């Protein structure tokens, strides 16, 4: 079963303009991987100027969507 936090992270990421691949990466890979310090430091050194945690493919190809939109998930109840 998918937790409500995961659903919220996915919806908020989409509303903010984060690519779907990066949302899945964040939820399914980044959060569980975050406890490994060497990997975390390597990754952070490559995404210093990003507004979000990109997936590995976007880091390698330098596909950055730029400035994100502000999501109003906290103020409204989005249904999409």
C-alpha positions as CSV (number, residue, x, y, z in Angstrom):
1,X,0.0,0.0,0.0
2,X,1.3,3.5,-0.9
3,X,1.4,5.9,2.0
4,X,-0.3,9.3,2.0
5,X,3.2,10.9,2.3
6,X,4.3,9.3,-1.0
7,X,1.1,10.4,-2.7
8,X,1.5,13.9,-1.5
9,X,5.2,14.0,-2.6
10,X,4.2,12.8,-6.0
11,X,1.3,15.3,-6.4
12,X,3.3,18.2,-5.0
13,X,6.3,17.4,-7.3
14,X,4.0,17.4,-10.4
15,X,2.4,20.7,-9.4
16,X,5.9,22.2,-8.9
17,X,7.1,21.1,-12.3
18,X,9.5,18.4,-11.2
19,X,9.9,15.7,-14.0
20,X,8.1,12.4,-13.2
21,X,11.3,10.5,-13.4
22,X,12.8,12.6,-10.7
23,X,9.7,12.2,-8.5
24,X,9.9,8.5,-8.7
25,X,13.7,8.6,-8.1
26,X,13.1,10.7,-5.0
27,X,10.4,8.6,-3.5
28,X,11.7,5.1,-4.4
29,X,15.5,5.5,-4.5
30,X,16.6,8.7,-2.8
31,X,14.8,8.4,0.5
32,X,15.9,4.8,1.2
33,X,19.4,5.6,-0.1
34,X,19.8,8.7,1.9
35,X,21.4,6.9,4.9
36,X,24.5,6.0,2.9
37,X,26.8,9.0,3.5
38,X,29.3,8.4,0.7
39,X,26.6,8.2,-1.9
40,X,24.7,11.2,-0.5
41,X,27.9,13.4,-0.5
42,X,28.7,12.4,-4.1
43,X,25.2,13.2,-5.2
44,X,25.0,16.5,-3.4
45,X,28.2,17.7,-5.0
46,X,26.6,17.2,-8.4
47,X,23.3,18.9,-7.7
48,X,24.3,22.0,-5.8
49,X,22.5,24.4,-8.1
50,X,19.3,22.4,-8.5
51,X,16.0,23.3,-6.8
52,X,15.0,19.6,-6.4
53,X,16.6,16.2,-6.1
54,X,16.9,15.0,-9.7
55,X,17.1,11.4,-10.8
56,X,20.5,10.0,-11.8
57,X,19.7,10.1,-15.5
58,X,18.9,13.8,-15.3
59,X,22.1,14.5,-13.3
60,X,24.2,12.7,-16.0
61,X,22.5,14.4,-18.9
62,X,22.2,17.7,-16.9
63,X,18.5,17.9,-17.6
64,X,17.5,20.6,-15.1
65,X,14.0,22.1,-15.4
66,X,15.3,25.2,-13.7
67,X,13.2,27.2,-11.3
68,X,10.3,25.3,-9.8
69,X,6.8,26.6,-9.5
70,X,5.4,27.0,-6.0
71,X,3.0,24.2,-5.2
72,X,-0.2,25.2,-3.4
73,X,-0.8,21.7,-2.0
74,X,-0.7,23.0,1.5
75,X,-3.3,25.6,0.8
76,X,-5.6,23.7,-1.6
77,X,-6.7,20.1,-2.0
78,X,-5.6,19.2,-5.6
79,X,-7.5,16.3,-7.3
80,X,-5.2,15.7,-10.3
